[in-house]
Each structure stands twice: as structure tokens, then as C-alpha cells.
Amino acid sequence: MKKFDIPPQYRSPIISRIKEFRKSDDPRKKDFSPTVLDFGPVKFLIARHFGFCYGVENAIEIAYKTIEENPGKRIFLLSEMIHNPQVNLDLLSRGTQFISDNYGNQLIDWSDITSKDIVIIPAFGTTIETETILKQKGIDIVKFNTTCPFVEKVWTRSKELGKQNYTIIIHGKAKHEETRATFSHSIQNSKALVVRNLEEAKFLSGVILKEKSDRDFYEFFDGKFSAGFDVNRDLKRIGVVNQTTMLSSETQEIADLLRETMIQKYGSENIKEHFADTHDTLCYATNDNQSATLGLLKEHADLAVVVGGYNSSNTSHLVELLEQRFDTYFISDAEKIISEKLISHFDLGLHKEIVTEEYLPAKDQITIAVTSGASCPDSIVDDVLNKLLAFYQNVKNIDLVIASLSGV
């Protein structure tokens, strides 16, 4: 695996040592149980996999290298580089500007962008329409393109399916940058439809089996299907791909449901003519992080802390998993831990930040499960661990605790 040049402020003296140990101890990633750090009054269960993935590290390396090598030039980002507030704020502080927000709303008019400017394409990728605008302006869309290779893999698979007359069913959030990009690339060769979750997939199943009307389809999926979509023609051959940050288990559930739907309609002997196997489009990093979170769920913990950007899709799914068993606190950084009595955290159901009191139970020893999203620097997780440790007395030395892990 390639090693990336990551800025010093994102490096971690604590988490990096734990990850190196786990990589050495389990190079084939067979063990998804957490790493246990026992400090006496507080014990941390650190997820087996979390933090910067290949695509994020690649994007950060390109972005910072571009800034360093082009002093005096105007540098723009199409939108947020990744869904992490600290990283994006740091890039802005270095003079970069965002052309649009996360939802495609223009912040800087295209007329203000010239061929002398540099435009960085974020890890989520971008639409064909935006690529065309950049090309027309004479802007290089290859050198400063940080699109994650696993996102591009989804696009390649979609193109292959489109050429075989399959309609592309995209499991994703219709307004997310990556899904908008995947949708745009998919419709170059086929019809496409965005399905948000298993409930929407069940609705689609009803449409395919004629349990719901054509009108039901067009009303329910308004704004989520490609132009000229014909419900009677374009749902005869389908293949499922995903926004790489979605729950991989849900993508598989959606694919399984739609496969069974096509068997019910056309017969198992004809399934290959009507449903394409696309399991190979799932992102390995998303799978690993979610498997590691499931590993946390097998353990006992008094609470869980998930660190990452509040608009990060992959991070929100880790929260959803952990909430099934633990009191879970979704925070962007250590500053959200106000005191040993108060924590400010994002509530997914309410879609806002709230403050919770007495989040740390009064016990002789508490156990806290910890993980973070794929766009969260490990250094921020370090800060969270140190902030929590500071609330307790007589904690063991952090270097000794880490050194107690065999091989560290």
C-alpha cells in the first residue's frame, strides 16, 4: 500500500502506534476485535480500523502539495475536500476557496474562474457537467483531480453495465457530492435511479412487481431518476452500485432484495438477463471500518464516542451502528467534550448539536468504545483520548500502556 505525505498536524503519536501494532500483528485483517487500552479508572476500546482511508490520504497529499508548489496562484476547491471541518478550515486558511457548497450551490461564479487558476477536484469526484465547464476554461482536470480510486471503480462498473443495457440503481443520498457525481457519470451510458435505503428499495420492488403504479414511482422518486426514465422499459434489467460511504451491509440487502424481486418476476433461470452482480463495487475501507464497528458491538462498554465531521456520511453510519447498543456521542473534536459533566454532540435524529449532562457514569472503572470516520485525522482522536483521561486521577502512563501491547 502506498505511503502518503500527510501534513504533521494530522499525524498521531498515540493512534499511529496502535495502528502499526495491529497491522504487524494482523496483516491480513482477520481480527476485527478492538485494541484495549487500560488506564486504570478508564479503559478505551479502540476500533480495529478507522480514520483516514486511501482515498482521503491521496486527496490530502495532492491538495497540500498543490498549495506548496504554486505560491501566488489562485487555488480553488470545487467543494469541501473531504467531510472534515478541521481539514477544510485549514485549507481555507491557506488561501484556497470553495466554488460551491456540499449541495452544489454556487459560492463563486464560473465567470470568475480563468485558465490561470487551479481547481482541485475533491475525493468525492465531480459531475460530467462540471468537468466540461473546467475543460472549456482550459483548466487541467487530471493533475489536480483527487477523486478516490474506489469511487472511480464504481463509475467504471456503471459504464460497463450501461453498455449492456442495464439501468443503474445507485444506493446513496441524492444530494451527496459523490452520488451526484456517480449519477452524472452513469447516465452517460444508461438510465439511473438513486435509492436512499432499504425502505425505498422495497417501494421500488413494489413498482417492478406492479404492486404500485407508474404514477406512484414518478411521485415517490421525483428528482432521483434520469431524464426520460420509462418505468415500464427501464426496470427490466438492473444493477446496483453504491455511494462508497454508505453501509455496505445495507447495499447488500438492497441488492439481495432487488435480485429476489427480479427472480419473482422473471424466474431464477432468467436472472442473469435481468440482474447484474455488482458486489465488487463496495469500498474496502468502508467495509473494514464498519466491520471494526461491529467488532466493538461485541464488547461491553459504558458509552461510545465517534469522532468526525457531522456531514460525513460514512461517520454517521458508524454512529447508527453503535447506537444500537451503546449511549453514543458523535463529536467533531475534543473541544466538544466540555467537562467531565457535559458533552456537546450531534444528534442524527434531531439533525442538530445538543448538550448532554452526566455522560460519564460514576464508576470505579468505565469503558469507552472509540472510533472515527474515514475523513477524521488520527491526531483529533488523540486529543479526544487525552481530554477524557484528564478527568481521572491516578491514570497509568500513556506510553507504558501502549508499550504493554505486544510488539509496540
C-alpha positions as CSV (number, residue, x, y, z in Angstrom):
1,M,0.0,0.0,0.0
2,K,1.3,3.4,-1.0
3,K,2.5,5.7,1.8
4,F,1.3,9.3,1.6
5,D,2.9,12.5,2.7
6,I,0.4,13.8,5.3
7,P,0.9,17.2,7.0
8,P,2.4,17.0,10.5
9,Q,-0.7,18.4,12.2
10,Y,-2.7,15.3,11.2
11,R,-0.2,12.8,12.4
12,S,-0.8,11.0,15.7
13,P,1.8,9.9,18.3
14,I,-0.8,7.6,20.0
15,I,-3.1,6.2,17.4
16,S,-0.4,5.7,14.8
17,R,1.5,3.4,17.2
18,I,-1.7,1.3,17.9
19,K,-2.3,1.0,14.1
20,E,1.2,-0.1,13.4
21,F,0.9,-2.7,16.1
22,R,-2.4,-4.1,14.7
23,K,-1.0,-4.0,11.2
24,S,2.0,-6.0,12.3
25,D,0.0,-8.4,14.5
26,D,-2.8,-8.9,11.9
27,P,-1.6,-8.1,8.4
28,R,-4.4,-10.0,6.7
29,K,-7.1,-8.2,8.7
30,K,-8.7,-11.3,10.1
31,D,-9.3,-9.9,13.6
32,F,-11.8,-7.1,13.9
33,S,-11.8,-7.0,17.7
34,P,-10.8,-3.7,19.3
35,T,-7.5,-2.8,20.9
36,V,-7.8,-2.4,24.6
37,L,-6.1,0.4,26.4
38,D,-6.4,0.0,30.1
39,F,-5.5,3.2,32.1
40,G,-7.0,2.0,35.4
41,P,-10.0,4.2,36.1
42,V,-10.8,4.4,32.4
43,K,-10.5,1.8,29.7
44,F,-10.7,2.5,25.9
45,L,-11.7,0.0,23.3
46,I,-10.1,1.4,20.1
47,A,-11.7,0.1,16.9
48,R,-9.6,-2.1,14.7
49,H,-10.0,0.2,11.7
50,F,-10.9,3.8,11.5
51,G,-9.6,7.2,10.3
52,F,-8.0,8.3,7.0
53,C,-8.6,5.8,4.2
54,Y,-6.5,5.6,1.0
55,G,-8.8,8.0,-0.9
56,V,-8.7,10.6,1.8
57,E,-4.9,10.5,2.2
58,N,-4.4,10.7,-1.5
59,A,-6.7,13.8,-1.7
60,I,-4.9,15.5,1.2
61,E,-1.5,14.8,-0.2
62,I,-2.4,16.3,-3.6
63,A,-4.2,19.3,-2.1
64,Y,-1.3,20.3,0.2
65,K,1.3,19.6,-2.4
66,T,-0.6,21.8,-4.9
67,I,-0.7,24.7,-2.4
68,E,3.0,24.3,-1.6
69,E,4.1,24.1,-5.3
70,N,2.0,27.0,-6.6
71,P,2.7,30.1,-4.5
72,G,0.9,33.2,-5.7
73,K,-1.6,31.2,-7.8
74,R,-5.3,31.2,-7.1
75,I,-6.4,27.7,-5.9
76,F,-10.0,26.6,-5.8
77,L,-11.7,23.5,-4.5
78,L,-14.9,22.5,-6.3
79,S,-16.4,21.9,-2.8
80,E,-15.2,20.6,0.5
81,M,-12.1,18.4,0.0
82,I,-13.4,15.8,2.4
83,H,-16.1,16.0,5.1
84,N,-14.0,17.1,8.0
85,P,-14.2,20.7,9.3
86,Q,-10.6,20.9,10.6
87,V,-9.1,19.9,7.3
88,N,-11.4,22.2,5.2
89,L,-10.8,25.1,7.5
90,D,-7.0,24.6,7.3
91,L,-7.2,24.6,3.5
92,L,-9.2,27.8,3.5
93,S,-6.7,29.4,5.9
94,R,-4.0,28.7,3.3
95,G,-5.8,30.7,0.7
96,T,-7.9,28.1,-1.1
97,Q,-11.6,29.0,-1.9
98,F,-14.7,26.8,-2.4
99,I,-16.5,27.2,-5.7
100,S,-19.7,25.6,-4.3
101,D,-21.1,24.1,-1.1
102,N,-21.8,20.5,-0.3
103,Y,-25.1,20.5,-2.2
104,G,-23.9,22.1,-5.4
105,N,-25.0,25.7,-4.6
106,Q,-22.6,28.1,-6.3
107,L,-20.4,30.3,-4.0
108,I,-18.2,31.7,-6.7
109,D,-19.5,32.3,-10.2
110,W,-17.8,30.3,-13.0
111,S,-17.2,33.6,-14.8
112,D,-14.7,34.5,-12.1
113,I,-12.6,31.3,-12.8
114,T,-9.9,31.6,-15.5
115,S,-7.4,29.3,-17.2
116,K,-4.7,30.7,-15.0
117,D,-6.4,29.3,-11.9
118,I,-6.0,25.8,-10.3
119,V,-9.2,23.9,-9.5
120,I,-8.9,20.8,-7.3
121,I,-11.5,18.1,-7.7
122,P,-12.3,16.6,-4.3
123,A,-12.2,13.0,-3.2
124,F,-15.9,12.6,-4.0
125,G,-15.3,13.3,-7.7
126,T,-17.5,15.6,-9.7
127,T,-20.1,15.6,-12.4
128,I,-19.6,15.4,-16.2
129,E,-21.2,18.8,-16.4
130,T,-18.6,20.4,-14.1
131,E,-15.7,18.6,-15.9
132,T,-17.0,20.1,-19.2
133,I,-17.0,23.6,-17.7
134,L,-13.4,23.2,-16.5
135,K,-12.2,21.8,-19.8
136,Q,-13.9,24.7,-21.7
137,K,-12.0,27.1,-19.4
138,G,-8.7,25.4,-20.2
139,I,-8.3,24.1,-16.7
140,D,-6.4,20.8,-16.1
141,I,-8.8,18.2,-14.7
142,V,-6.2,15.4,-14.4
143,K,-3.2,16.8,-12.5
144,F,-5.4,18.3,-9.6
145,N,-8.0,15.6,-9.5
146,T,-8.2,13.8,-6.1
147,T,-11.2,11.6,-6.9
148,C,-11.0,8.4,-4.8
149,P,-10.0,5.4,-7.0
150,F,-12.8,3.4,-5.3
151,V,-15.3,6.0,-6.5
152,E,-13.9,5.7,-10.0
153,K,-14.2,2.0,-9.7
154,V,-18.0,2.4,-9.2
155,W,-18.1,4.7,-12.3
156,T,-16.2,2.1,-14.4
157,R,-18.6,-0.6,-13.3
158,S,-21.6,1.6,-14.1
159,K,-20.3,2.3,-17.5
160,E,-19.8,-1.4,-18.2
161,L,-23.4,-2.1,-17.1
162,G,-24.8,0.8,-19.1
163,K,-23.2,-0.6,-22.3
164,Q,-25.0,-3.8,-21.6
165,N,-28.4,-2.1,-21.3
166,Y,-28.7,-2.3,-17.5
167,T,-30.3,0.6,-15.6
168,I,-28.1,1.7,-12.7
169,I,-29.6,1.7,-9.3
170,I,-27.4,3.8,-7.0
171,H,-27.6,3.2,-3.3
172,G,-26.9,6.7,-1.9
173,K,-28.0,10.1,-0.7
174,A,-29.3,12.0,-3.8
175,K,-27.8,15.3,-2.7
176,H,-24.4,14.0,-1.6
177,E,-21.5,15.1,-3.8
178,E,-20.4,11.6,-4.6
179,T,-23.8,10.3,-5.5
180,R,-24.4,13.4,-7.8
181,A,-21.1,12.6,-9.5
182,T,-21.9,8.8,-9.8
183,F,-25.3,9.7,-11.2
184,S,-23.8,12.1,-13.7
185,H,-21.3,9.5,-14.9
186,S,-23.9,6.7,-15.0
187,I,-26.4,8.5,-17.2
188,Q,-23.8,8.9,-20.0
189,N,-24.4,5.2,-20.9
190,S,-27.7,4.2,-19.2
191,K,-30.7,5.3,-17.2
192,A,-30.1,5.7,-13.5
193,L,-32.1,5.9,-10.2
194,V,-31.0,6.8,-6.7
195,V,-32.3,4.7,-3.8
196,R,-31.7,6.0,-0.3
197,N,-32.3,2.9,1.8
198,L,-33.9,-0.5,2.1
199,E,-37.4,1.1,2.6
200,E,-37.0,2.9,-0.8
201,A,-35.8,-0.3,-2.3
202,K,-38.9,-2.1,-1.1
203,F,-41.0,0.6,-2.7
204,L,-39.1,0.0,-6.0
205,S,-39.7,-3.7,-5.7
206,G,-43.4,-3.0,-5.5
207,V,-43.2,-0.9,-8.7
208,I,-41.3,-3.7,-10.5
209,L,-43.9,-6.3,-9.4
210,K,-46.7,-3.9,-10.4
211,E,-48.0,-3.7,-6.9
212,K,-47.6,0.1,-7.2
213,S,-48.5,2.2,-10.2
214,D,-46.2,4.1,-12.6
215,R,-47.5,7.3,-11.1
216,D,-46.5,6.1,-7.6
217,F,-43.0,5.6,-8.9
218,Y,-42.6,9.1,-10.5
219,E,-44.0,10.8,-7.4
220,F,-42.0,8.8,-4.9
221,F,-38.7,9.1,-6.7
222,D,-39.2,12.6,-8.0
223,G,-35.8,14.2,-8.6
224,K,-33.9,10.9,-8.3
225,F,-34.2,9.4,-11.8
226,S,-32.6,10.3,-15.1
227,A,-34.3,12.2,-17.8
228,G,-36.7,10.2,-20.0
229,F,-36.9,7.4,-17.4
230,D,-39.6,4.9,-18.5
231,V,-40.8,2.7,-15.6
232,N,-42.0,0.0,-18.0
233,R,-38.9,-0.1,-20.1
234,D,-36.0,0.8,-17.8
235,L,-36.6,-1.6,-14.9
236,K,-36.3,-4.8,-16.8
237,R,-32.5,-5.0,-16.5
238,I,-30.9,-3.5,-13.4
239,G,-27.6,-3.4,-11.4
240,V,-26.9,-2.0,-8.0
241,V,-23.9,0.2,-7.2
242,N,-23.3,2.4,-4.2
243,Q,-22.1,5.7,-2.8
244,T,-19.0,4.2,-1.2
245,T,-19.6,5.7,2.2
246,M,-23.0,4.0,2.7
247,L,-23.5,1.0,4.9
248,S,-22.1,-1.9,2.9
249,S,-24.5,-4.3,4.6
250,E,-27.4,-2.2,3.5
251,T,-26.2,-2.0,-0.1
252,Q,-26.0,-5.8,0.0
253,E,-29.5,-6.0,1.5
254,I,-30.9,-3.8,-1.3
255,A,-29.1,-5.8,-3.9
256,D,-30.5,-9.1,-2.5
257,L,-34.0,-7.7,-2.3
258,L,-34.0,-6.5,-5.9
259,R,-32.4,-9.7,-7.1
260,E,-35.2,-11.7,-5.4
261,T,-37.7,-9.3,-7.0
262,M,-36.4,-10.0,-10.4
263,I,-36.5,-13.7,-9.8
264,Q,-40.1,-13.4,-8.7
265,K,-40.9,-11.5,-11.9
266,Y,-38.8,-13.3,-14.5
267,G,-37.8,-16.7,-12.9
268,S,-34.5,-17.8,-11.5
269,E,-33.5,-19.4,-14.8
270,N,-33.5,-15.9,-16.4
271,I,-32.0,-13.9,-13.5
272,K,-28.7,-13.2,-15.3
273,E,-30.6,-11.4,-18.1
274,H,-32.3,-9.1,-15.6
275,F,-30.0,-8.5,-12.6
276,A,-26.2,-7.8,-12.7
277,D,-23.9,-8.9,-9.9
278,T,-22.1,-5.8,-8.6
279,H,-20.8,-6.7,-5.2
280,D,-17.3,-5.9,-6.4
281,T,-18.0,-2.1,-6.2
282,L,-18.1,-2.0,-2.4
283,C,-15.2,0.1,-0.9
284,Y,-12.7,-1.9,1.2
285,A,-12.1,0.9,3.6
286,T,-15.8,1.4,4.3
287,N,-16.2,-2.4,4.8
288,D,-13.2,-2.5,7.2
289,N,-14.4,0.4,9.3
290,Q,-17.9,-1.0,9.5
291,S,-16.6,-4.5,10.3
292,A,-14.5,-3.0,13.1
293,T,-17.5,-1.1,14.5
294,L,-19.4,-4.4,14.5
295,G,-16.4,-5.7,16.5
296,L,-16.9,-3.0,19.1
297,L,-20.6,-4.0,19.4
298,K,-19.5,-7.5,20.6
299,E,-17.8,-5.9,23.6
300,H,-19.0,-4.3,26.8
301,A,-18.8,-0.6,27.0
302,D,-20.4,2.1,29.1
303,L,-20.6,4.5,26.2
304,A,-19.2,5.1,22.7
305,V,-17.5,8.2,21.2
306,V,-17.4,8.6,17.4
307,V,-15.3,11.4,16.0
308,G,-15.8,13.1,12.7
309,G,-17.5,15.7,10.6
310,Y,-21.2,16.0,11.2
311,N,-21.8,16.0,7.4
312,S,-19.7,12.9,6.9
313,S,-21.9,10.0,5.5
314,N,-19.5,7.2,6.5
315,T,-19.1,8.6,10.0
316,S,-22.9,8.9,10.6
317,H,-23.3,5.2,9.7
318,L,-20.8,4.2,12.3
319,V,-22.9,6.2,14.8
320,E,-26.0,4.4,13.7
321,L,-24.4,1.0,14.3
322,L,-23.1,1.9,17.7
323,E,-26.4,3.5,18.8
324,Q,-28.0,0.0,18.6
325,R,-26.2,-0.9,21.8
326,F,-24.4,2.0,23.5
327,D,-25.0,5.5,24.5
328,T,-23.2,7.1,21.6
329,Y,-21.8,10.6,21.3
330,F,-20.9,11.9,17.9
331,I,-18.4,14.8,18.2
332,S,-16.3,16.7,15.7
333,D,-13.3,17.2,18.0
334,A,-12.1,17.2,21.6
335,E,-13.5,20.7,22.3
336,K,-17.0,19.2,22.2
337,I,-16.1,17.5,25.5
338,I,-16.9,20.5,27.6
339,S,-16.2,18.9,31.0
340,E,-16.5,15.6,32.8
341,K,-20.1,16.5,33.3
342,L,-21.1,18.0,29.9
343,I,-20.6,16.9,26.3
344,S,-21.9,18.7,23.1
345,H,-22.6,16.2,20.4
346,F,-24.6,15.8,17.1
347,D,-27.9,14.0,17.3
348,L,-28.6,12.3,14.0
349,G,-32.4,12.1,14.7
350,L,-32.7,15.8,15.5
351,H,-30.1,16.9,12.9
352,K,-28.5,19.3,15.4
353,E,-25.9,19.5,18.1
354,I,-27.2,19.0,21.6
355,V,-25.6,19.1,25.1
356,T,-25.9,16.0,27.4
357,E,-25.2,16.0,31.1
358,E,-23.6,13.3,33.2
359,Y,-22.5,11.3,30.1
360,L,-19.7,9.7,32.1
361,P,-21.1,7.1,34.5
362,A,-19.9,7.3,38.2
363,K,-18.0,4.0,38.4
364,D,-14.6,2.8,39.7
365,Q,-13.7,2.0,36.1
366,I,-15.6,3.0,32.9
367,T,-15.1,1.5,29.4
368,I,-15.4,3.8,26.4
369,A,-15.6,2.5,22.8
370,V,-13.8,4.8,20.3
371,T,-13.8,5.1,16.6
372,S,-13.8,7.8,13.9
373,G,-14.8,8.5,10.3
374,A,-12.6,7.9,7.2
375,S,-12.0,11.7,6.9
376,C,-11.0,12.3,10.5
377,P,-7.3,12.8,11.3
378,D,-5.9,10.5,13.9
379,S,-4.5,13.5,15.8
380,I,-8.0,14.5,16.6
381,V,-8.7,11.1,18.1
382,D,-5.5,11.5,20.2
383,D,-6.9,14.8,21.5
384,V,-10.2,13.1,22.5
385,L,-8.4,10.4,24.4
386,N,-6.2,12.9,26.2
387,K,-9.2,15.1,27.1
388,L,-11.1,12.2,28.6
389,L,-8.0,10.9,30.5
390,A,-7.6,14.3,32.1
391,F,-10.8,13.9,34.0
392,Y,-9.4,11.0,36.0
393,Q,-6.7,10.7,38.7
394,N,-4.1,8.0,39.0
395,V,-4.2,7.0,35.4
396,K,-1.4,4.9,34.0
397,N,1.3,6.5,31.9
398,I,0.1,6.5,28.3
399,D,3.5,5.4,26.9
400,L,3.6,2.5,29.2
401,V,0.0,1.4,28.4
402,I,0.8,1.5,24.6
403,A,4.1,-0.2,25.2
404,S,2.3,-3.0,27.0
405,L,0.8,-4.0,23.7
406,S,2.9,-6.8,22.4
407,G,5.4,-5.7,19.8
408,V,4.9,-1.9,20.2
